[in-house]
Amino acid sequence: MMGKDSAVKETVICTEAQFVKGEENFRRYGSAYSWIPCQEEEENLARCIRDNKARIAILGTYRYRGQLYQALAESAGEGPALIARHGVGYDGVDLEFCKKNDIMVTITPGTLDQSVAEHTAALILSLVRDIPALDRSMREFRYAPVTTMELAGKTLGVAGFGKIGKQVATIASRGLAMKVIAFDSLTLEEQMSREGFGKEEFYGKYGLSEYYTDYFEFAESLDILTIHMPVMEGTLNFFDADRLSALKSSAYLINTGRGALIDEDALYNALKAEHLRAAALDVFRNEPYAPVSPAKDLRQLPNVILTPHVASNTVEANFRVQQNILQNIERFLQGRYEEMTRVV
Ligand code: GLV
């Protein structure tokens, strides 16, 4: 016999990888809901939503093109449905489709900036001090010191000066004494007026030395480039062969933003030809990683460090993300739509 509670519980669908990160918190703080983990591929997820007549889905970063939205809209009937992204990027969600189908979309602003910035700092340090290679040599019973480079005084370019980029700038300038310069499509005036700061306060807050809206001017003097831009029209493959070649051949590149920002084949070519010194990547065009062109597999290059999209995956950030999601679900169910952290 079905328990009285389960008959009235709202069903929440959650993609499996996100459920693994959140099950404990979801069950503890969201005991009013019935939690159903489902595989993230669109066909499976759409089927799972229909089978459970669910109108709420928590999603990872997978890209959804159509069936998912139709399934959610069908289950929701006359009322709205909710997609809650487990994180801040929403390039995998088709916002136009959502608008047409009365699907609200929430993200979790401010929950993971520190974790992503810390992972970025870890990658910068690992790359510049050659930590993975040194560790490997020790395990191979070779005691092989390598002379590397100090970060203090070197120029770090932060491409994408949003919340995460700003956190990276703060850590690099205050913690590592680097010279930090920024690039963004927003003008400096727009940035300052958003924060209600004058130039001196704005530069001082993030330890900034220069601010650019022209990529090529920004790129030419960098020792290290770190990428924190969103994927949107105009930023897809932004770092193509031309823009990569604007960097010094001694420059390092870090990407903890999104794989689709970089032309991965062009990056492979630049690294292979040593037109770029080395790269550390947490995000990829295809996730789980598979090379865009089989002959240009980044795993074959010695001057690359790879991590499997984990920059935001800490206990602390996950907890904040999950609390934000639970709050959005509660507000959604209470019709308090204006209080949700929505992008649609
Ligand atoms: C992580 O990549 C996110 O989008 O939150």
Boltz pocket constraint, residues with backbone or C-beta under 6 A from the ligand:
constraints:
  - pocket:
      binder: B
      contacts: [[A, 61], [A, 86], [A, 87], [A, 88], [A, 89], [A, 90], [A, 112], [A, 256], [A, 257], [A, 312]]
      max_distance: 6.0
